[in-house]
Amino acid sequence: MVMVVVLAGVAFYVYTQVARSSYLTGRYLEKQQPVQFSHKHHVGDDGIDCRYCHATVETTATASMPPTQTCMNCHSQLFSDSPYLEPVRASFRENKPIEWERVHDLPEFVYFNHSIHIAKGVGCSTCHGRIDEMPAVYQENTLQMEWCVACHRDPQNKIRPKSEIYNMEWQDDDLTADERTQLAKDYKIRDRVMLTSCSTCHR
């Protein structure tokens, strides 16, 4: 009987570890993209704001991928003959969008809205990590339910002033507890019961 309990415990532990592993979550895995696009170069080195490419992040559920015209705004002049950018030029000539490989991909049964998170003071780096340091984007967090719920249970620990939403260097301890409490009131953040209700994310 004791052996059965021990084996069950070991099996449960192994299951929880495998379920959280990058093998299943895709965490830290870089995906091959049709264009070698570096956020480290564009965001970190050149200082391009997230919203220049992800233009709908403040107003819709999705952050959106930039149309090829956005790329060509610069690359019709800069590195216009680079062989690395031929897929971009071809996309523009043929009026066909570039087929990017999705990195942060939630299941269909999960509803996630970028705009509401930004409106409530959640910064890009909170979920996506230091994008400005990534030559190739990877998923920094598990995006599993337990990770989302941990924030929804105590959201004021993750919020920041709206002026700092796109600041990749922001640290969670840059605010005092009192400042966080005030921000939560200012942003009208719902209580824990509402934020952890199943229907908030599963509709």
Summary of the structure (lengths in Angstrom):
residues: 203
radius of gyration: 20.3
end to end distance: 42.8
largest distance: 73.5
contacts: 472
relative contact order: 0.13
helix: 51%
strand: 2%
